[in-house]
């Protein structure tokens, strides 16, 4: 049971290039999330999808787009990469509600923009 | 609005001594609170969570946390640190099912 799978694990881009980070979950959860992790700032929410067919902006959406392709897959696209987007990106799903809430994270994608 | 403040960016302890990681939160509602651990170059793993049941919550690997509403705190403790506890720890608050707010993280170093 893979859980949450992110690809690629590492990527180096030149400024202005585009790329898509892929995320897939086999946990049958409705909600999926993209976070970025920067030193001293914890994880900040970029976009989330509460269910298939819906997406919403988080704290730091500028420069990113997302697609909830189906219940399993939630991709994050950088149209024109900038050095400020150098970060570690995590995809997550959340199961349950209220007392049963728990988030599950992928292993992360380490992105460097030069 | 919800937010989390982790009061220490770095904690250094000797192996076998207690560990204390401090977390304060603000929330308009009765929140759910979590501690996650991240080992180097790894994803995040749930240590424990508080969801309005018992105020003292026990987690994995000997960690526990106490929810104190009057102090809006959710501090994480472990009686005896092990070398494998060296990692980054995140306190997380959630007011609803969709948004998790993370603290900035506390890096724990364990000295032999």
Interface residues (C-beta under 8 A of the other chain):
Chain A: X4 X31 X33 X35 X40 X41 X42 X43 X44 X45 X48 X50 X58 X90 X94 X96 X97 X98 X99 X100 X101 X102 X103 X105 X106 X107 X108
Chain B: X4 X6 X9 X32 X34 X36 X41 X42 X43 X44 X46 X49 X51 X52 X53 X90 X92 X94 X97 X98 X99 X100 X102 X103 X104 X105
